[in-house]
């Protein structure tokens, strides 16, 4: 089987890249390994691989690199695999990928199954794991704006998150669901989940599935800091806290209306919309390599 490994060299130092290449070639001696050279390059490489009926494209990079590849593999028969190189690694965890060990991650791919899965679509672009509006989208925008993409560790993200929380104003949002129901919300965050977690085992939608034909729409309304802190443990161990701060609805599609410009994200990549935004599930849209 033909396999292409797409590696973002900005996702680690030179030692990491050398170690990663060595691990890949140990278990896949005939694999093609290509380093991305610019933004959009991963998408170009994946599109070419799909057109040439490459069996698998495996990505070693951050959210942006994975997102580029998803856009090109959607609707194709080329399977997507992931080698974790980030800090949260939400998608990698969902797929069952070993973390912090390139050799173990590469070896695991030999035994992973190819599973046909759904994709979410928001603002005309695909996402494989999570998308949303609200505070997390604003944080993603600020993170990107400050040039911190690729920053090592969680501290820079945490600092921006705390700053944003205390000045964030929840928008007046009207959400029209596929069944005709209209919800008027003031969300701290409104998440559309195909997968279950952001990363670090923070499961925003513990009952979500890549292959159930639905998105889990999770609303967390703006609340006081103390209540949010008391409710947060439920996202790591469901039911451990009596304080419930989220509400989940299974949906096929939704349209979000917010007056004026606002930010949203897809798999952590920040985007900007104005007045309205459409979200939907696309069934059987991609093949994922998973445990």
C-alpha positions in Angstrom: 0.0 0.0 0.0 1.2 3.5 -0.9 1.6 5.8 2.2 2.4 9.4 2.4 3.6 11.0 5.7 3.2 14.7 5.8 5.3 16.3 8.5 5.2 19.9 9.6 8.7 20.8 10.6 7.5 23.7 12.7 5.7 21.2 15.1 9.1 20.3 16.7 12.8 21.0 16.8 15.4 19.4 14.5 16.0 16.5 16.9 12.2 15.8 17.0 12.0 15.7 13.2 15.1 13.4 12.9 13.6 11.1 15.6 10.2 11.1 13.8 11.6 10.3 10.5 13.6 7.4 12.0 10.5 6.0 13.7 8.5 6.2 10.4 11.2 4.5 8.3 11.7 1.7 10.9 8.1 0.5 10.5 7.4 1.9 7.0 10.7 1.6 5.1 9.0 2.3 1.7 7.0 5.3 3.0 7.2 8.7 1.3 8.0 11.4 3.9 7.4 15.1 2.8 8.0 18.2 5.0 5.6 21.1 4.5 7.2 24.2 3.2 4.4 26.8 3.5 0.8 27.3 4.6 -1.5 25.3 2.3 1.3 22.9 1.3 -0.2 20.0 3.3 -3.5 20.5 1.5 -1.7 20.4 -1.9 0.2 17.2 -0.9 -3.0 15.5 0.3 -5.0 16.4 -2.8 -2.3 15.0 -5.0 -2.1 11.8 -2.9 -5.9 11.3 -3.1 -5.9 11.9 -6.9 -3.2 9.3 -7.2 -5.2 6.8 -5.1 -2.7 6.8 -2.3 -3.9 4.4 0.4 -3.1 6.4 3.5 -2.0 9.9 4.3 -0.5 10.2 7.9 -0.1 13.7 9.4 2.5 14.7 11.9 1.7 18.3 12.8 -0.7 20.6 14.6 -4.3 21.4 14.2 -3.7 23.6 11.1 -1.8 20.9 9.2 -4.4 18.2 10.0 -7.2 20.6 9.0 -5.6 21.3 5.6 -5.3 17.6 4.9 -9.0 17.0 5.9 -10.2 19.5 3.3 -8.4 17.5 0.6 -9.3 14.0 1.7 -13.0 14.6 2.3 -15.0 12.4 0.0 -12.0 10.4 -1.1 -11.0 6.8 -0.3 -7.6 7.8 1.0 -7.4 7.2 4.8 -6.2 9.8 7.3 -3.9 8.9 10.1 -2.2 11.1 12.8 1.0 11.0 14.7 0.7 13.3 17.8 3.2 16.1 17.9 1.2 18.7 19.9 0.3 19.3 23.5 -3.5 18.7 23.7 -3.7 16.1 20.9 -7.5 15.9 21.0 -7.9 14.0 17.7 -4.9 11.8 18.3 -6.4 10.8 21.7 -9.8 10.1 20.1 -8.1 7.8 17.4 -6.2 5.9 20.1 -2.7 7.2 19.0 0.1 6.7 21.5 1.4 10.0 22.8 4.9 11.4 23.4 6.6 8.4 21.7 7.1 8.6 17.9 8.2 4.9 17.7 5.1 3.7 19.5 2.9 6.0 17.4 4.3 4.8 14.1 4.2 1.1 15.2 0.5 1.5 16.3 -0.5 2.5 12.8 0.3 -1.0 11.5 -2.6 -2.4 13.6 -5.1 0.5 13.3 -8.3 -0.1 11.5 -9.6 2.0 8.6 -13.0 3.2 9.7 -15.4 5.3 7.5 -16.5 8.3 9.5 -18.5 11.5 9.3 -17.2 15.0 9.0 -18.7 18.3 10.3 -18.9 21.2 8.0 -19.0 24.9 9.1 -18.8 28.0 7.0 -18.2 25.8 3.9 -15.1 24.0 5.4 -14.8 20.5 6.9 -13.8 19.6 10.4 -13.1 16.2 11.8 -13.3 16.8 15.6 -14.8 20.0 17.0 -16.0 23.4 15.8 -17.6 26.2 17.7 -18.3 29.9 18.5 -17.9 31.8 21.7 -15.0 32.2 24.0 -12.9 29.4 22.6 -13.1 30.9 19.1 -12.0 34.3 20.5 -9.1 32.6 22.3 -8.1 30.8 19.1 -8.2 34.1 17.3 -6.1 35.9 20.0 -3.6 33.0 20.0 -3.2 33.3 16.3 -3.1 37.1 16.3 -0.2 37.1 18.9 1.8 34.7 16.6 1.7 31.9 19.2 0.7 29.1 16.8 3.1 26.3 17.4 4.1 27.5 20.8 5.2 24.7 23.1 3.2 23.8 26.2 -0.2 25.0 27.5 0.9 28.1 29.5 0.5 30.7 26.7 -3.0 29.4 25.8 -4.0 29.3 29.5 -2.9 33.0 30.0 -5.0 34.1 27.0 -7.9 32.0 28.2 -8.0 33.6 31.7 -7.6 37.1 30.2 -10.4 36.5 27.7 -12.8 35.0 30.3 -13.0 38.1 32.4 -13.7 40.5 29.5 -15.8 38.2 27.3 -19.3 39.3 26.5 -21.6 36.5 25.4 -23.4 37.2 22.1 -27.1 37.2 21.5 -27.3 34.2 19.2 -30.3 32.7 17.5 -29.8 29.0 16.6 -32.2 27.4 14.1 -32.0 23.6 14.1 -32.8 21.1 11.4 -36.1 20.1 13.0 -37.2 23.8 12.9 -36.6 24.4 16.6 -35.3 27.9 17.3 -33.1 28.5 20.3 -32.2 32.0 21.6 -28.9 31.7 23.5 -26.2 33.7 25.2 -23.4 31.2 25.1 -20.1 31.3 26.8 -19.4 28.7 24.2 -21.4 26.8 21.6 -19.6 23.7 20.4 -20.5 21.4 17.5 -18.8 18.0 18.3 -18.1 15.2 15.9 -15.5 13.8 18.3 -15.6 13.9 22.1 -12.7 16.0 23.3 -10.5 19.1 22.9 -7.5 17.2 24.2 -5.9 16.3 27.5 -9.0 14.1 28.1 -11.2 17.2 28.4 -14.4 15.6 27.0 -16.8 18.4 26.0 -19.2 15.9 24.4 -18.6 12.4 26.0 -21.3 10.7 24.0 -20.3 12.1 20.6 -19.3 9.6 17.8 -17.5 9.9 14.6 -19.9 7.6 12.9 -23.4 8.2 14.3 -24.6 10.6 11.7 -25.0 13.5 14.2 -23.2 16.4 15.7 -23.5 16.9 19.4 -24.3 20.6 20.0 -23.0 21.6 23.4 -24.1 24.9 25.0 -22.3 26.3 28.0 -24.1 29.5 29.1 -22.1 32.4 30.5 -22.0 31.9 34.3 -20.0 33.1 37.3 -16.4 31.8 37.6 -17.1 29.8 40.7 -20.0 27.8 39.2 -17.9 27.0 36.1 -15.0 25.8 38.2 -17.4 23.5 40.2 -18.8 22.1 36.9 -15.6 21.6 35.0 -14.7 18.2 36.6 -17.6 16.6 34.7 -15.7 17.1 31.5 -13.0 14.8 32.8 -15.1 12.3 34.7 -18.8 12.4 33.8 -21.0 12.8 36.8 -18.3 13.5 39.4 -19.8 16.9 40.1 -23.4 17.7 40.9 -23.1 21.0 39.1 -24.1 20.7 35.4 -23.0 23.6 33.3 -23.6 22.2 29.8 -26.6 21.1 27.7 -26.2 18.8 24.7 -28.5 18.4 21.7 -28.0 15.9 18.8 -28.4 17.7 15.5 -28.0 17.1 11.8 -27.6 20.8 10.9 -27.9 24.3 12.4 -27.8 27.9 11.4 -26.4 30.4 13.9 -27.4 34.1 13.6 -25.5 36.8 15.4 -25.7 40.5 14.4 -22.4 41.7 13.0 -19.0 40.0 12.8 -18.0 37.2 15.1 -15.3 34.5 15.4 -15.7 30.7 15.1 -13.2 27.9 14.9 -12.9 24.5 13.2 -10.5 22.1 14.9 -8.9 25.0 16.6 -8.4 27.0 13.4 -9.8 30.6 13.8 -12.2 32.0 11.3 -14.5 35.1 11.0 -18.2 35.2 10.0 -20.8 37.9 9.8 -24.5 37.7 10.7 -25.0 34.0 10.1 -23.1 30.7 10.0 -24.2 27.3 8.8 -23.2 24.0 10.3 -24.0 20.4 9.2 -22.9 16.8 9.4 -21.6 15.1 6.3 -22.0 11.3 6.7 -19.5 8.7 5.6 -17.2 11.5 4.3 -13.7 10.3 5.4 -11.8 7.2 6.4 -9.8 7.5 9.7 -7.1 5.3 10.9 -8.0 4.4 14.5 -7.5 1.8 17.2 
